[in-house]
């Protein structure tokens, strides 16, 4: 009995079945629904967790901090709808952020990071569905079906080219739109794979709702119906009849979107003037020039994806005059070749071919014939990068298997992911220091005047006015320096920062002269009010309190939504014993921005003045 039992055990030990169960258990654990999301959340926490103190940049000021629609939001959707109907969901999220955190950046960054995690999860869900579709299911092994979706999602959340859509607060518009876009595609795939009618209906509803949210978050999602049609054609054994029905449904969806534009947004498709206005953000760049430039911008995006060593917060990219330019023609040939390759391989290798075509579809709105003032920005690549990620993960984990073992391919991917994650962490660290970030930017793009201007502003905030003037001089043409700035090319922001620099250096007469010159320029009420605020600041330093008060009141009259003029007027009221009026102004500011430090300090010091203590009341420069 003992001998036979030993023999039986020995036979079992010789069997390959001893090895297979642990592998099966490992794969099944990796494929559990919670494992992938947990990995993504941990990786994002590691690479973005230190960005919670990154300050406002660029459009954060105009879209959030200086936007009365955000800080005076009355809680109604109608107000946001009137402000930006096509981005209402994005601005609703910013308005809600303000309700909870005012202008404290931490809360905004937490939301941005959560959106990034959810977008990564949506990518994971999309790829998990795609590898089960009839066109590719038989081609992939169990391990490949587990690793390709996870690898794609990991690259999506770790790639440094995604940073601008996450760490640059207002560009959650791009990441939130991408989340809804990818979620809609993932739901579409699940609806097509569903066995039960009830589940199919649920997924279809999610697909439609997500698509609607995408369209109402950012206009670049208008290509979603085409992406869904491409998914159907590439990944399912669709008969010509069914494909025709799907195309018809897509056309109906586009027609419905057109009717919405006509009925809700007052975009009349029969009015050429209105349609032309709707399809351009600037009139200073022609459509042909913009398209020609974008052919090279897209090549820059592709290069940055594969070698992200030259990232900018703000580019200085030259315009290309027309399509007959040699550069434009070379770019056109390259892109036609890539698109042709994607179409040719769509049935043979659907996953990478769809990725190539999706890259261009997702860029179609912002990189075609719709001119945008800034021709290149990294946050615009957030969604299109998914296409290149699909190509890379397919190539590494499937395409290389004829040359190397699968485990070696996984090792290559993990090394690449570690490198990208490290680069993302380091780049995010740079975003935490505005001077370091903008010094890096002007080093890479010395011809970018806006970069020099913003560097000068941050030098001012750091108490370095001499360095600020050096940077600000780079932001102007040499003919402007020392001359009448009202007739020069210097921007309003540059002139304002120069005024503040002269104030810090106590060159009051020069500062006031520049303000007088600048007020002859055409500018928005908000910018005009800033010049009056700075005039008041200089006059206050010179102890001309009556003139300073008049300047602050003029700033409030011109732009009633401004906060700085109210804060600084409180200074005058405190020193002229009008304590109650000063306290009322401080409370007005705190009702809008409950965390405004200057207003809080002024309330405390006004209370001291009531007691006869003549303290120094806090003011605030507009820089």
C-alpha positions as a printed NumPy array, in Angstrom:
array([[  0.   ,   0.   ,   0.   ],
       [  2.734,   2.44 ,   0.925],
       [  4.679,   1.625,  -2.23 ],
       [  1.701,   2.164,  -4.494],
       [  0.854,   5.406,  -2.73 ],
       [  4.424,   6.651,  -3.24 ],
       [  4.217,   5.696,  -6.851],
       [  0.99 ,   7.596,  -7.262],
       [  2.501,  10.664,  -5.652],
       [  5.569,  10.368,  -7.824],
       [  3.441,  10.236, -10.976],
       [  1.577,  13.296,  -9.872],
       [  4.862,  15.056,  -9.225],
       [  6.053,  14.242, -12.733],
       [  2.931,  15.722, -14.292],
       [  2.931,  19.231, -15.735],
       [ -0.311,  19.885, -13.843],
       [  1.788,  20.728, -10.767],
       [  3.063,  23.903, -12.514],
       [ -0.106,  25.095, -14.235],
       [ -2.374,  25.853, -11.241],
       [ -0.095,  28.56 ,  -9.717],
       [  0.169,  30.281, -13.126],
       [ -3.589,  30.131, -13.555],
       [ -4.1  ,  31.575, -10.089],
       [ -1.644,  34.41 , -10.823],
       [ -3.328,  35.31 , -14.098],
       [ -6.788,  35.2  , -12.566],
       [ -5.681,  37.488,  -9.747],
       [ -4.186,  39.94 , -12.22 ],
       [ -7.47 ,  39.848, -14.118],
       [ -9.644,  40.519, -11.073],
       [-11.638,  43.723, -11.563],
       [-10.042,  45.517,  -8.613],
       [ -6.363,  44.745,  -9.285],
       [ -5.898,  46.995, -12.319],
       [ -7.675,  50.034, -10.808],
       [ -5.684,  49.62 ,  -7.587],
       [ -2.384,  49.532,  -9.503],
       [ -3.364,  52.62 , -11.509],
       [ -4.428,  54.553,  -8.403],
       [ -1.147,  53.726,  -6.652],
       [  0.968,  54.727,  -9.651],
       [ -0.868,  58.043, -10.049],
       [ -0.561,  58.72 ,  -6.319],
       [  3.199,  58.175,  -6.542],
       [  3.776,  60.309,  -9.654],
       [  1.26 ,  63.096,  -8.935],
       [  0.88 ,  63.061,  -5.146],
       [  3.439,  65.838,  -4.677],
       [  1.621,  68.257,  -7.031],
       [ -1.086,  69.347,  -4.587],
       [  0.683,  72.679,  -4.005],
       [  1.337,  73.515,  -7.677],
       [  0.104,  77.114,  -8.137],
       [ -2.175,  78.558, -10.799],
       [ -0.669,  78.956, -14.27 ],
       [ -1.669,  80.766, -17.495],
       [ -5.42 ,  80.347, -18.099],
       [ -6.005,  79.306, -14.476],
       [ -6.152,  83.006, -13.634],
       [ -8.627,  84.096, -16.329],
       [-10.75 ,  80.932, -16.136],
       [-10.812,  80.513, -12.347],
       [ -9.262,  83.162, -10.122],
       [-10.378,  86.195, -12.129],
       [-13.571,  84.675, -13.51 ],
       [-16.707,  86.024, -11.769],
       [-18.739,  83.167, -13.242],
       [-16.73 ,  80.876, -10.936],
       [-16.445,  82.944,  -7.755],
       [-19.887,  84.561,  -8.037],
       [-21.713,  81.448,  -9.21 ],
       [-25.28 ,  81.472,  -7.933],
       [-25.689,  77.697,  -8.098],
       [-27.732,  77.698, -11.31 ],
       [-26.739,  75.833, -14.441],
       [-28.208,  78.63 , -16.556],
       [-25.392,  80.986, -15.535],
       [-22.737,  78.453, -16.575],
       [-24.675,  77.637, -19.747],
       [-24.644,  81.274, -20.825],
       [-20.936,  81.526, -20.108],
       [-19.788,  78.381, -21.978],
       [-22.519,  75.973, -23.025],
       [-20.13 ,  73.706, -24.925],
       [-17.955,  73.303, -21.798],
       [-20.621,  73.491, -19.129],
       [-19.632,  70.236, -17.395],
       [-15.99 ,  71.317, -17.093],
       [-16.917,  74.723, -15.69 ],
       [-19.481,  73.149, -13.379],
       [-16.67 ,  71.071, -11.879],
       [-14.539,  74.205, -11.4  ],
       [-17.462,  76.116,  -9.852],
       [-18.117,  73.251,  -7.435],
       [-14.415,  73.184,  -6.597],
       [-14.612,  76.873,  -5.751],
       [-17.641,  76.297,  -3.514],
       [-15.618,  73.805,  -1.47 ],
       [-12.062,  75.18 ,  -1.646],
       [-12.319,  78.802,  -2.881],
       [ -8.913,  79.515,  -4.477],
       [ -6.925,  76.961,  -2.457],
       [ -5.214,  74.903,  -5.169],
       [ -5.078,  71.61 ,  -3.248],
       [ -8.754,  70.808,  -3.768],
       [ -8.518,  71.478,  -7.503],
       [ -5.499,  69.197,  -7.837],
       [ -7.219,  66.384,  -5.937],
       [-10.102,  66.484,  -8.427],
       [ -7.705,  66.585, -11.398],
       [ -5.814,  63.576, -10.063],
       [ -9.049,  61.646,  -9.505],
       [-10.112,  62.405, -13.087],
       [ -6.746,  61.096, -14.308],
       [ -7.174,  57.876, -12.329],
       [-10.702,  57.394, -13.687],
       [ -9.502,  58.06 , -17.233],
       [ -6.85 ,  55.374, -16.758],
       [ -9.535,  52.982, -15.539],
       [-11.657,  53.802, -18.596],
       [ -8.663,  52.956, -20.814],
       [ -8.273,  49.675, -18.926],
       [-11.958,  48.87 , -19.466],
       [-11.805,  49.777, -23.152],
       [ -8.79 ,  47.547, -23.842],
       [-10.229,  44.682, -21.779],
       [-13.231,  44.807, -24.055],
       [-11.233,  45.158, -27.275],
       [ -9.116,  42.049, -26.623],
       [-12.34 ,  40.024, -26.326],
       [-13.801,  41.177, -29.641],
       [-14.175,  38.641, -32.498],
       [-11.422,  40.248, -34.606],
       [ -8.624,  39.731, -32.055],
       [ -9.857,  37.328, -29.376],
       [ -8.348,  34.235, -30.995],
       [ -5.023,  35.94 , -31.709],
       [ -4.198,  36.776, -28.084],
       [ -3.235,  34.317, -25.358],
       [ -4.706,  34.553, -21.86 ],
       [ -1.592,  36.32 , -20.591],
       [ -1.695,  38.817, -23.45 ],
       [ -5.365,  39.537, -22.808],
       [ -4.446,  40.335, -19.222],
       [ -1.285,  42.357, -19.792],
       [ -2.12 ,  44.417, -22.9  ],
       [ -5.047,  46.3  , -21.285],
       [ -3.156,  46.836, -18.029],
       [ -0.005,  47.953, -19.848],
       [ -1.973,  50.421, -21.966],
       [ -3.63 ,  51.922, -18.892],
       [ -0.3  ,  52.155, -17.045],
       [  1.359,  53.967, -19.956],
       [ -1.649,  56.276, -20.185],
       [ -1.383,  57.413, -16.558],
       [  2.432,  57.486, -16.357],
       [  3.446,  59.17 , -19.599],
       [  4.932,  62.652, -18.958],
       [  3.143,  64.06 , -22.021],
       [ -0.085,  63.714, -19.991],
       [  1.119,  66.05 , -17.244],
       [ -0.253,  69.304, -18.625],
       [ -3.827,  67.967, -18.686],
       [ -3.51 ,  66.938, -15.023],
       [ -1.188,  69.332, -13.181],
       [ -2.281,  72.476, -15.077],
       [ -5.559,  72.933, -13.221],
       [ -7.904,  74.38 , -15.844],
       [ -6.828,  71.774, -18.379],
       [ -8.945,  69.251, -16.542],
       [-11.205,  70.311, -19.43 ],
       [ -9.031,  68.07 , -21.637],
       [ -8.717,  65.156, -19.205],
       [-12.404,  65.208, -18.228],
       [-13.472,  65.246, -21.886],
       [-11.106,  62.325, -22.54 ],
       [-12.581,  60.408, -19.613],
       [-16.099,  60.663, -21.042],
       [-14.871,  59.943, -24.588],
       [-13.036,  56.745, -23.62 ],
       [-15.84 ,  55.676, -21.291],
       [-18.305,  55.987, -24.168],
       [-16.104,  53.806, -26.381],
       [-15.651,  51.242, -23.597],
       [-19.42 ,  51.089, -23.024],
       [-20.005,  50.669, -26.757],
       [-17.671,  47.657, -26.842],
       [-19.364,  46.106, -23.816],
       [-22.778,  46.632, -25.415],
       [-21.586,  44.794, -28.536],
       [-20.167,  41.94 , -26.438],
       [-23.155,  41.608, -24.081],
       [-25.081,  38.328, -24.247],
       [-28.194,  39.514, -22.439],
       [-30.533,  42.196, -23.759],
       [-30.799,  43.87 , -20.353],
       [-27.039,  44.282, -20.053],
       [-26.829,  45.529, -23.62 ],
       [-29.402,  48.245, -22.921],
       [-27.526,  49.363, -19.784],
       [-24.254,  49.645, -21.694],
       [-25.921,  51.528, -24.549],
       [-27.389,  54.034, -22.087],
       [-23.952,  54.53 , -20.514],
       [-22.437,  54.975, -23.987],
       [-24.955,  57.66 , -24.956],
       [-24.795,  59.502, -21.622],
       [-20.983,  59.505, -21.67 ],
       [-20.98 ,  60.768, -25.25 ],
       [-23.296,  63.623, -24.279],
       [-21.094,  64.524, -21.314],
       [-18.02 ,  64.462, -23.566],
       [-19.591,  66.853, -26.077],
       [-20.595,  69.215, -23.244],
       [-17.086,  69.187, -21.778],
       [-14.916,  70.087, -24.769],
       [-15.476,  70.51 , -28.5  ],
       [-12.644,  68.164, -29.536],
       [-14.912,  65.217, -28.674],
       [-17.061,  65.848, -31.766],
       [-15.196,  62.993, -33.497],
       [-16.639,  60.37 , -31.114],
       [-19.295,  59.036, -33.546],
       [-16.55 ,  58.342, -36.096],
       [-14.481,  56.507, -33.479],
       [-17.467,  54.304, -32.629],
       [-18.009,  53.49 , -36.303],
       [-14.324,  52.667, -36.672],
       [-14.513,  50.345, -33.657],
       [-17.462,  48.546, -35.193],
       [-15.769,  48.135, -38.547],
       [-12.394,  47.091, -37.19 ],
       [-13.25 ,  44.773, -34.3  ],
       [-16.494,  43.05 , -35.236],
       [-17.456,  40.755, -38.103],
       [-19.978,  43.258, -39.333],
       [-22.056,  42.535, -42.403],
       [-22.378,  45.317, -44.996],
       [-26.044,  45.671, -44.058],
       [-25.336,  46.126, -40.342],
       [-22.433,  48.462, -41.066],
       [-24.768,  50.571, -43.211],
       [-27.227,  50.753, -40.314],
       [-24.441,  51.833, -37.956],
       [-23.235,  54.499, -40.373],
       [-26.805,  55.734, -40.742],
       [-27.14 ,  55.885, -36.956],
       [-23.896,  57.854, -36.783],
       [-25.154,  60.303, -39.402],
       [-28.406,  60.71 , -37.456],
       [-26.366,  61.407, -34.309],
       [-24.353,  64.05 , -36.155],
       [-27.56 ,  65.555, -37.532],
       [-28.993,  65.654, -34.016],
       [-25.862,  67.422, -32.819],
       [-26.291,  69.908, -35.662],
       [-29.898,  70.553, -34.655],
       [-28.741,  71.19 , -31.098],
       [-26.266,  73.746, -32.416],
       [-29.024,  75.404, -34.399],
       [-31.732,  75.366, -31.728],
       [-29.771,  75.809, -28.522],
       [-26.588,  77.656, -29.425],
       [-28.06 ,  79.76 , -32.243],
       [-25.601,  78.436, -34.825],
       [-27.511,  78.629, -38.083],
       [-26.046,  76.083, -40.576],
       [-27.402,  78.196, -43.425],
       [-25.544,  81.275, -42.176],
       [-22.018,  81.113, -43.56 ],
       [-20.9  ,  83.911, -41.265],
       [-22.052,  82.115, -38.107],
       [-20.615,  78.768, -39.158],
       [-17.255,  80.361, -39.979],
       [-17.237,  82.106, -36.599],
       [-18.058,  78.84 , -34.831],
       [-15.148,  77.022, -36.486],
       [-12.319,  79.383, -35.588],
       [-10.912,  80.681, -32.307],
       [ -8.801,  83.404, -33.939],
       [ -8.897,  85.44 , -37.132],
       [ -5.163,  86.181, -37.131],
       [ -4.234,  82.768, -38.606],
       [ -5.672,  81.555, -41.899],
       [ -7.133,  78.06 , -42.131],
       [ -4.567,  76.969, -44.722],
       [ -1.651,  78.292, -42.657],
       [ -3.013,  76.639, -39.523],
       [ -3.408,  73.271, -41.281],
       [  0.096,  73.476, -42.762],
       [  1.525,  74.282, -39.324],
       [ -0.403,  71.46 , -37.671],
       [  1.214,  68.924, -40.015],
       [  4.482,  69.663, -38.218],
       [  2.85 ,  70.117, -34.818],
       [  1.528,  66.541, -35.085],
       [  5.029,  65.302, -35.875],
       [  6.275,  67.155, -32.775],
       [  3.555,  65.447, -30.699],
       [  4.608,  62.042, -32.04 ],
       [  8.27 ,  62.737, -31.268],
       [  7.433,  63.904, -27.76 ],
       [  5.428,  60.741, -27.192],
       [  8.353,  58.492, -28.053],
       [ 11.041,  60.779, -26.591],
       [  9.542,  63.23 , -24.051],
       [ 12.755,  65.124, -23.311],
       [ 11.699,  68.55 , -24.588],
       [  8.449,  69.348, -22.821],
       [  7.275,  72.986, -22.644],
       [  4.523,  74.68 , -20.72 ],
       [  4.309,  77.248, -23.546],
       [  5.757,  76.723, -27.034],
       [  7.196,  79.132, -29.555],
       [  6.203,  77.313, -32.741],
       [  6.653,  79.076, -36.111],
       [  3.723,  79.302, -38.497],
       [  4.018,  77.756, -41.965],
       [  2.705,  80.064, -44.683],
       [  0.815,  77.587, -46.879],
       [  0.47 ,  74.057, -48.185],
       [  2.962,  74.62 , -51.016],
       [  5.73 ,  75.077, -48.468],
       [  8.265,  72.208, -48.57 ],
       [  7.815,  71.502, -44.868],
       [  4.052,  71.21 , -45.249],
       [  4.339,  68.823, -48.177],
       [  6.806,  66.573, -46.338],
       [  4.536,  66.549, -43.283],
       [  1.515,  65.764, -45.443],
       [  3.279,  62.79 , -47.08 ],
       [  4.328,  61.38 , -43.697],
       [  0.809,  61.624, -42.254],
       [ -0.838,  60.212, -45.375],
       [  1.566,  57.277, -45.135],
       [  0.735,  56.623, -41.463],
       [ -3.019,  56.899, -42.064],
       [ -2.714,  54.644, -45.116],
       [ -0.864,  52.061, -43.026],
       [ -3.639,  52.162, -40.424],
       [ -6.368,  51.653, -43.048],
       [ -4.397,  48.847, -44.749],
       [ -3.838,  46.941, -41.488],
       [ -7.251,  47.565, -39.876],
       [ -8.612,  44.106, -40.657],
       [ -5.332,  42.214, -40.236],
       [ -4.131,  43.89 , -37.01 ],
       [ -7.121,  45.89 , -35.695],
       [ -5.632,  46.985, -32.372],
       [ -2.537,  48.896, -33.576],
       [ -4.268,  50.01 , -36.776],
       [ -7.149,  51.492, -34.813],
       [ -4.572,  53.192, -32.571],
       [ -2.949,  54.929, -35.55 ],
       [ -6.272,  56.091, -36.959],
       [ -7.575,  57.114, -33.54 ],
       [ -4.539,  59.36 , -33.003],
       [ -5.595,  61.419, -36.022],
       [ -9.316,  61.287, -35.247],
       [ -8.759,  62.58 , -31.721],
       [ -6.579,  65.42 , -33.055],
       [ -8.944,  66.263, -35.932],
       [-10.718,  69.202, -34.281],
       [ -7.689,  71.011, -32.821],
       [ -5.129,  70.12 , -35.508],
       [ -6.921,  70.664, -38.807],
       [ -8.597,  73.753, -40.285],
       [-10.042,  75.307, -37.133],
       [ -7.505,  78.019, -36.247],
       [ -6.557,  78.331, -32.578],
       [ -4.358,  81.172, -31.363],
       [ -1.831,  78.879, -29.661],
       [ -0.926,  76.343, -32.327],
       [  0.582,  73.801, -29.941],
       [ -0.147,  72.762, -26.358],
       [  0.676,  69.458, -24.705],
       [ -2.703,  69.038, -23.018],
       [ -4.256,  68.576, -26.474],
       [ -2.439,  65.246, -26.767],
       [ -4.038,  63.72 , -23.654],
       [ -6.764,  61.827, -25.529],
       [ -4.898,  61.178, -28.838],
       [ -1.971,  59.65 , -26.931],
       [ -4.215,  56.648, -26.304],
       [ -3.849,  55.717, -29.966],
       [ -0.043,  55.642, -29.821],
       [ -0.217,  53.769, -26.517],
       [ -2.294,  51.048, -28.18 ],
       [  0.346,  50.721, -30.9  ],
       [  3.202,  50.486, -28.373],
       [  1.586,  47.97 , -26.037],
       [  0.551,  45.746, -28.95 ],
       [  4.058,  45.854, -30.404],
       [  5.887,  45.181, -27.128],
       [  3.594,  42.485, -25.701],
       [  2.457,  40.838, -28.928],
       [  4.499,  41.94 , -31.923],
       [  7.864,  41.062, -30.346],
       [  6.911,  37.514, -29.374],
       [  8.368,  36.039, -32.544],
       [ 11.79 ,  37.224, -31.386],
       [ 11.677,  37.201, -27.559],
       [  9.743,  35.306, -24.854],
       [  6.62 ,  36.928, -23.424],
       [  8.23 ,  37.343, -19.979],
       [ 11.072,  39.297, -21.59 ],
       [  8.528,  41.542, -23.329],
       [  6.829,  42.188, -19.984],
       [ 10.218,  43.04 , -18.482],
       [ 10.884,  45.527, -21.308],
       [  7.517,  47.142, -20.674],
       [  8.125,  47.395, -16.918],
       [ 11.512,  49.059, -17.458],
       [  9.913,  51.534, -19.874],
       [  7.07 ,  52.229, -17.425],
       [  9.569,  52.889, -14.623],
       [ 11.462,  55.32 , -16.845],
       [  8.312,  57.193, -17.844],
       [  7.064,  57.288, -14.256],
       [ 10.373,  58.731, -13.068],
       [ 10.301,  61.367, -15.826],
       [  6.737,  62.294, -14.853],
       [  7.628,  62.637, -11.17 ],
       [ 10.609,  64.861, -11.996],
       [  8.647,  67.042, -14.414],
       [  5.862,  67.441, -11.851],
       [  8.48 ,  68.486,  -9.307],
       [  9.506,  71.25 , -11.704],
       [  5.883,  72.41 , -11.954],
       [  5.928,  73.061,  -8.2  ],
       [  8.46 ,  75.884,  -8.679],
       [  7.166,  78.511, -11.143],
       [ 10.566,  80.181, -11.543],
       [ 12.266,  76.861, -12.332],
       [  9.504,  75.881, -14.752],
       [  9.541,  79.165, -16.666],
       [ 13.352,  79.392, -16.679],
       [ 13.325,  75.948, -18.281],
       [ 10.725,  77.161, -20.774],
       [ 12.584,  80.298, -21.874],
       [ 15.778,  78.251, -22.181],
       [ 13.998,  75.924, -24.609],
       [ 11.958,  78.663, -26.324],
       [ 13.92 ,  81.944, -25.998],
       [ 11.72 ,  83.644, -28.61 ],
       [  8.541,  83.125, -26.577],
       [  7.73 ,  86.593, -25.211],
       [  4.922,  85.3  , -23.004],
       [  7.358,  82.933, -21.297],
       [  9.727,  85.791, -20.423],
       [  6.801,  87.895, -19.237],
       [  5.51 ,  85.228, -16.866],
       [  9.027,  84.509, -15.605],
       [  9.288,  88.217, -14.804],
       [  6.01 ,  88.09 , -12.899],
       [  7.224,  85.19 , -10.768],
       [ 10.487,  86.994, -10.052],
       [  8.363,  89.872,  -8.758],
       [  6.387,  87.552,  -6.529],
       [  9.688,  86.201,  -5.194],
       [ 10.876,  89.734,  -4.364],
       [ 13.468,  89.948,  -7.159],
       [ 12.478,  93.083,  -9.157],
       [ 15.865,  93.5  , -10.863],
       [ 15.725,  89.944, -12.259],
       [ 12.107,  90.625, -13.178],
       [ 13.033,  93.651, -15.315],
       [ 15.714,  91.635, -17.116],
       [ 13.137,  88.959, -17.987],
       [ 10.464,  91.511, -18.9  ],
       [ 12.828,  93.293, -21.284],
       [ 13.12 ,  89.989, -23.157],
       [  9.326,  90.029, -23.486],
       [  9.455,  93.248, -25.535],
       [ 10.987,  94.313, -28.805],
       [ 14.163,  96.304, -28.23 ],
       [ 12.474,  99.365, -29.763],
       [  9.886,  99.311, -26.957],
       [ 12.342,  99.443, -24.086],
       [ 12.409, 102.907, -22.549],
       [  9.957, 104.296, -25.108],
       [  6.219, 104.981, -25.279],
       [  4.741, 101.552, -24.546],
       [  1.283, 102.573, -25.71 ],
       [  2.408, 102.334, -29.331],
       [  4.686,  99.297, -28.995],
       [  4.168,  95.558, -29.2  ],
       [  4.429,  94.876, -25.47 ],
       [  1.42 ,  93.05 , -24.035],
       [ -0.757,  94.487, -21.299],
       [  0.559,  91.872, -18.837],
       [  4.155,  92.81 , -19.643],
       [  3.487,  96.507, -19.067],
       [  1.687,  95.78 , -15.792],
       [  4.588,  93.7  , -14.539],
       [  7.074,  96.417, -15.516],
       [  5.018,  98.916, -13.518],
       [  5.095,  96.643, -10.457],
       [  8.865,  96.157, -10.833],
       [  9.441,  99.933, -10.872],
       [  7.206, 100.295,  -7.808],
       [  9.276,  97.719,  -5.912],
       [ 12.435,  99.593,  -6.915],
       [ 10.778, 102.884,  -5.794],
       [ 11.007, 104.349,  -9.294],
       [  7.578, 105.883,  -8.837],
       [  7.691, 108.54 , -11.534],
       [  8.689, 105.981, -14.162],
       [  5.901, 103.652, -13.046],
       [  3.242, 106.388, -13.206],
       [  4.476, 107.538, -16.626],
       [  4.156, 103.999, -17.995],
       [  0.614, 103.732, -16.593],
       [ -0.38 , 106.999, -18.287],
       [  1.05 , 105.721, -21.589],
       [ -0.606, 102.318, -21.281],
       [ -4.077, 103.717, -20.598],
       [ -4.11 , 104.979, -24.199],
       [ -4.081, 101.352, -25.424],
       [ -7.26 ,  99.447, -26.217],
       [ -7.838,  96.831, -23.51 ],
       [-10.546,  94.994, -21.594],
       [-12.215,  96.612, -18.546],
       [-10.47 ,  94.063, -16.308],
       [ -7.022,  95.024, -17.588],
       [ -7.794,  98.742, -17.482],
       [ -8.831,  98.393, -13.85 ],
       [ -5.485,  96.733, -13.074],
       [ -3.636,  99.828, -14.226],
       [ -5.72 , 101.969, -11.897],
       [ -4.997,  99.541,  -9.049],
       [ -1.277,  99.913,  -9.692],
       [ -1.605, 103.689,  -9.904],
       [ -3.289, 103.583,  -6.502],
       [ -0.522, 101.366,  -5.104],
       [  2.21 , 103.806,  -6.202],
       [  0.314, 106.864,  -4.945],
       [ -0.249, 105.141,  -1.604],
       [  3.497, 104.47 ,  -1.286],
       [  4.014, 108.199,  -1.914],
       [  1.455, 108.985,   0.84 ],
       [ -0.943, 110.664,  -1.637],
       [ -3.928, 109.017,   0.023],
       [ -6.701, 111.026,  -1.66 ],
       [ -5.337, 110.332,  -5.139],
       [ -4.743, 106.673,  -4.273],
       [ -8.339, 106.309,  -3.072],
       [ -9.624, 107.863,  -6.295],
       [ -7.567, 105.397,  -8.335],
       [ -8.882, 102.379,  -6.413],
       [-12.485, 103.569,  -6.709],
       [-12.033, 104.106, -10.444],
       [-10.716, 100.525, -10.728],
       [-13.83 ,  99.205,  -8.945],
       [-16.089, 101.324, -11.164],
       [-14.447, 100.011, -14.356],
       [-14.438,  96.36 , -13.253],
       [-16.798,  95.749, -10.301],
       [-15.919,  92.031, -10.136],
       [-12.275,  92.748,  -9.234],
       [-11.073,  91.922,  -5.717],
       [ -7.663,  93.621,  -5.516],
       [ -8.996,  97.173,  -5.727],
       [-11.374,  96.489,  -2.813],
       [ -8.598,  94.986,  -0.698],
       [ -6.269,  97.906,  -1.329],
       [ -8.983, 100.518,  -0.834],
       [ -9.396,  99.047,   2.65 ],
       [ -5.866, 100.317,   3.358],
       [ -6.923, 103.903,   2.646],
       [-10.12 , 103.581,   4.667],
       [ -8.167, 102.232,   7.614],
       [ -5.682, 105.095,   7.617],
       [ -8.464, 107.678,   7.275],
       [-10.514, 106.293,  10.191],
       [-13.396, 104.918,   8.082],
       [-13.201, 101.562,   9.831],
       [-16.773, 100.377,   9.243],
       [-16.576, 100.979,   5.489],
       [-13.249,  99.172,   5.357],
       [-14.652,  96.164,   7.231],
       [-17.609,  96.044,   4.846],
       [-15.228,  95.912,   1.858],
       [-13.2  ,  93.133,   3.473],
       [-16.35 ,  91.118,   4.06 ],
       [-17.334,  91.611,   0.403],
       [-13.999,  90.108,  -0.616],
       [-14.277,  87.212,   1.844],
       [-17.773,  86.429,   0.609],
       [-16.199,  85.771,  -2.791],
       [-12.86 ,  84.342,  -1.645],
       [-13.15 ,  83.066,   1.949],
       [ -9.431,  82.212,   2.044],
       [ -8.132,  85.609,   0.942],
       [ -5.204,  86.203,   3.315],
       [ -4.914,  89.956,   2.654],
       [ -8.587,  90.529,   3.467],
       [ -8.271,  88.472,   6.661],
       [ -5.204,  90.426,   7.771],
       [ -6.916,  93.715,   7.014],
       [ -9.968,  92.808,   9.102],
       [ -7.702,  91.994,  12.054],
       [ -5.736,  95.199,  11.661],
       [ -8.878,  97.298,  11.223],
       [ -9.999,  95.87 ,  14.548],
       [ -6.705,  97.045,  16.058],
       [ -7.235, 100.504,  14.561],
       [-10.575, 100.64 ,  16.344],
       [ -8.617, 100.309,  19.545],
       [ -6.363, 103.194,  18.556],
       [ -3.471, 101.028,  17.379],
       [ -2.085, 102.386,  14.131],
       [ -0.838,  99.222,  12.459],
       [  0.324,  98.613,   8.943],
       [ -2.648,  97.434,   6.909],
       [ -1.903,  94.769,   4.344],
       [ -2.143,  95.674,   0.671],
       [ -1.838,  93.539,  -2.414],
       [  0.005,  94.354,  -5.638],
       [ -1.449,  93.303,  -8.939],
       [  1.352,  91.515, -10.76 ]])
